[in-house]
Amino acid sequence: MITVTRFNGSVFVVNSDLIETIEATPDTVITLVTGKKYVVQEKVEEIIEKIIEFRRRSGMARVLIQEISSERGKENG
């Protein structure tokens, strides 16, 4: 999930897994796989960085969960 800003200043969250395309037309348009389009203030590059950071954090959370589960298994086994 990433946070983006509409042109009226309202902030909302988009599920980055549902993004099909991001275009600079020159405004930035995010198109979801559902066909829904959002025009946002952020530049294409900013959105890409947000997606990368979100996936990086998600991956780290997964690694931590696996490590904790592994440690608990050692303690109980």
N, C-alpha and C positions, 0 to 999 in steps of 0.2 A: 504494500500500500504506500502510495506517495501523496504528499500534500501539494496542491497546486492552487493558483489564484485566478479567479475570473476577472474580467476587466472592470467589473463594478467593485472589486476589492474583496469580495467574499471568498473565503478559503474553503476548499473541500478536498476530500480524499478519493483517490482513484485506485482501483485494484490494478496494479501494473501488469498482472498476468493477462488482463483482458484487453490491453492496448494492442491494436493491430498496426496503426501507423501514427507517426507524429510528423506534421508538415509545417513548414514556414511559408506562409502564403500572402503577405509577409507576417500576418499574425500567426501565432502558433495554434494549430488545430490538432487535437488528440482525437483519433477515431478508435472506438472500441470494436471488438469483434461483433458486437450486437448491432453496429451501425450508428450508435449514438455518437455525436460529435460534441466536443467541448473546445471553446476558444479560450485560451489562457494567456496570462501575462508572461510566464516563464519562456525562455528561449528553448529551442530544441535541445541544445547541448546541456542546459540545466536539467531538463527532464531526464535525459539519458543518465546524467550523473546521479540523480535521485534514485533512479531504478537500480543502477549499479550498487549504490550504497545500501539500499533496502535489501537487495539480494545478498550482499556481503554480510549484513547483520543477520539475516535469516539463516544463512549458512553457518555463521558462528553460533547462533542459538542452537541449531541442530547438533553441532559438534559438542557443545556443552551438555546438552541433554543426553547424548550418547555416553559421554564421559561419566556423568553422574549415575546413569543407569548401570554402567560397567562397574563403578566403584561400589554401588549398593549390592550388586551381584556378588562381588568379592567378599563383602562384609557378611552377607547372609549365607554364603556357600562354604 
